Amino acid sequence: MCGIVGYIGKHNAIPVLIEGLKKLEYRGYDSAGIAFFRNKRIEVKRCAGKIKELENSIKDKNLHALVGIGHTRWATHGRPSEENAHPHKVGGVVVVHNGIIENYLDLKNRLKKKGHVFTSDTDTEVICHLISSYVQKGLDIKTATNKALKHLKGSYALGIISEAEPDRIIAVKKDSSLIIGLGDSEFFIASDIPAFLSHTREMMSLDNGETAVITHNGVSVSDPRGRALKKKREKISWSNAMAEKGGYKHFMLKEIYEQPRAISDTIRERFSLDNGGVNLKEFSTTTGQLKKLKKVFLVACGTSWHAALAGKYMLEDIAGIPCEVDIASEFRYRNPLITRDCLVVVITQSGETADTLGAQREAKKRGAKVLSICNVVGSTSSREADSVFYTHSGPEIGVASTKAFVTQLVALYLFSVAAAKARGAIDAGSARALLNDLLLLPEKVETTLKLRDPIVKLAKRFFQVKDFLYMGRGINYPIALEGALKLKEISYIHAEGYPAGEMKHGPLALIDDEMPVLVLVSRDKIHKKILSNIEEIRSREGKVIALAVKGDKSIASLTPYTVFIPPTNQYLTAVLFSVPLQLLAYHMAVLRGCDIDQPRNLAKSVTVE
């Protein structure tokens, strides 16, 4: 879960590398480093801490180079420290790495017996020693790299340079994200698009097992057997402004306020109100295939798993398709009963989450069709799936997911309507009504964003608490889980989400006059049940905060802490409830002085197990 960047071209590589690392800092920020050629030798600069620490350490050095690689780290093997920071150098070979080498201890012990001396606790240093040992035998850097890779078990994206061949960068990918930026007489490697977006909007994706040799003259790619490949150039639709803060104090706040635009982009040209139809081409499926579906598996991690839980309610209720929801890390290691008439839907913002990719590959092995709901064009998940629904959120830099989550909910809603229409579960009139509600959703999110003042007031009242409970029923239960996750991610307040009906089965023991309980109160068939749950909390002197639908007069007498969202249907209410939960977490974190975009111990895209 680290960020890799590399540059070869006509400009000074040092500021390009630093800029690229800053754009990738959301992937990890406990240490950083760069390596570059200086007087025909490779010089390495690295430090513990964030990119600014590295930048400060070199700002007065007047450094200049045309080739270099860099890395920002999220620790997996070895504590955060300068000696464990990347790049690692052995002999004249320098390596940056994202991933996990599963057999590194065995390799390390074998190398030690041969006289190799290790200076770090990382698994990455093993790679460096292996490549260096082959270079010392006279092999060129590409051949040496490919020989070293045969010893490795695990996942890796690698950037490699060698003093023996100062005119090239080697890039290798296996189960970790790595892309190549194609500029005007300059080339980049990176873990993610923002690292080079200010320089070029053309890129090339590497697939598993592929090796790229990047020189001043261009890029050549080969498969694991050494055969040359012709790779497709891809256009990047994101603008530079989309990846910048745009005047907001934090990326998270910018991304919260981008949600009306993100939803509009996700639904654009994907349905017709004339006939209540959804564009099935986006799902790369047919009415016939949807009719034959016996079951849908929704598989994801973290916030995306919460979207999957909400998606189950939509698919079962709207389309009548049985659904099973799995956390990806559990799905891939159990024995899921998948048949060929099942569809596996993986939900992933980055398309590079290791556990989700593992689950996706397991599903394919078992003969299932896979639909990826993904935000990043050209990601591994989107390339390996049978079909892909792009959410078009634009780059999400804040570690705590916001706009990606709501667009995942919207994608699942559209899929549910499409499936329902194809299977005859709803008629054209009902489909048009559901789609019309979706068309009005961006405007209603805009209205919900104007609730900032009452949300800030709540934050000021409760930001010093140590514990928080969130409650919801039906589709709003996963939204309660997501609200609790947002709070603990960025404010470090212990928070838990519960289905409201479960409170009496244990959690009520936690309620006292210091415990705030946030309740999602929707206007649906279980409205009276949720009011009853609120009474259970009040009778035990708990502090009730209610998010309710405008016009719900029954809630006014139950708590002074109430925020109202605009009315919509029961499924899209889940989207609107998500917005004030995001704002509440954000403003409480601000008041607590937390690092909002880069919360401790977390990284944006979990590309390791």
Disulfide bonds with the S-S distance in Angstrom:
none
